[in-house]
Amino acid sequence: MPREEATEQLVRDTVRFAAYQRKWMRRIPGIVMIDAERPAAEVADAILEVARAR
C-alpha cells in the first residue's frame, strides 16, 4: 500500500474510532466531557473546576 494511501486510511480509521469512543462514553453516568481543543491552561482550569464541584 502506498504511504499516502496508508496515511489517509489511518486518519479515516482514527476519526471513526474517536467517534465510537465519544458515543460509548456518553452512556457512562456522571461523565464530564471537556473540550480539549483549547489551550492547555484553559483545559486544566476546566478540569479543576469540575473536580472542585464534586
C-alpha positions as CSV (number, residue, x, y, z in Angstrom):
1,M,0.0,0.0,0.0
2,P,1.5,3.4,-0.9
3,R,2.4,5.6,2.0
4,E,-0.2,8.3,1.1
5,E,-3.0,5.8,0.9
6,A,-1.9,4.3,4.3
7,T,-1.9,7.7,5.9
8,E,-5.4,8.5,4.5
9,Q,-6.7,5.2,5.8
10,L,-5.1,5.8,9.3
11,V,-6.7,9.2,9.5
12,R,-10.1,7.9,8.5
13,D,-9.9,5.0,10.9
14,T,-8.8,7.2,13.8
15,V,-11.7,9.6,13.2
16,R,-14.1,6.7,13.1
17,F,-12.7,5.2,16.3
18,A,-12.8,8.6,18.1
19,A,-16.5,9.0,17.2
20,Y,-17.1,5.5,18.5
21,Q,-15.4,6.3,21.8
22,R,-17.4,9.5,22.2
23,K,-20.7,7.6,21.6
24,W,-19.7,4.9,24.1
25,M,-18.6,7.4,26.7
26,R,-21.9,9.2,26.7
27,R,-23.5,6.2,28.2
28,I,-21.4,6.4,31.4
29,P,-23.4,8.1,34.1
30,G,-21.8,11.2,35.5
31,I,-19.1,11.5,32.9
32,V,-18.0,15.0,32.2
33,M,-16.7,15.8,28.7
34,I,-14.2,18.6,28.4
35,D,-13.3,20.2,25.1
36,A,-9.5,19.7,24.7
37,E,-9.3,21.8,21.6
38,R,-8.4,24.8,23.7
39,P,-5.1,26.0,25.1
40,A,-3.7,23.6,27.8
41,A,-4.2,26.2,30.6
42,E,-7.9,26.5,29.8
43,V,-8.3,22.7,29.7
44,A,-6.5,22.4,33.1
45,D,-8.8,25.1,34.6
46,A,-11.9,23.3,33.3
47,I,-10.7,20.0,34.9
48,L,-10.0,21.7,38.2
49,E,-13.4,23.4,38.1
50,V,-15.2,20.1,37.6
51,A,-13.1,18.4,40.3
52,R,-13.9,21.2,42.8
53,A,-17.6,21.0,42.1
54,R,-17.7,17.3,43.1
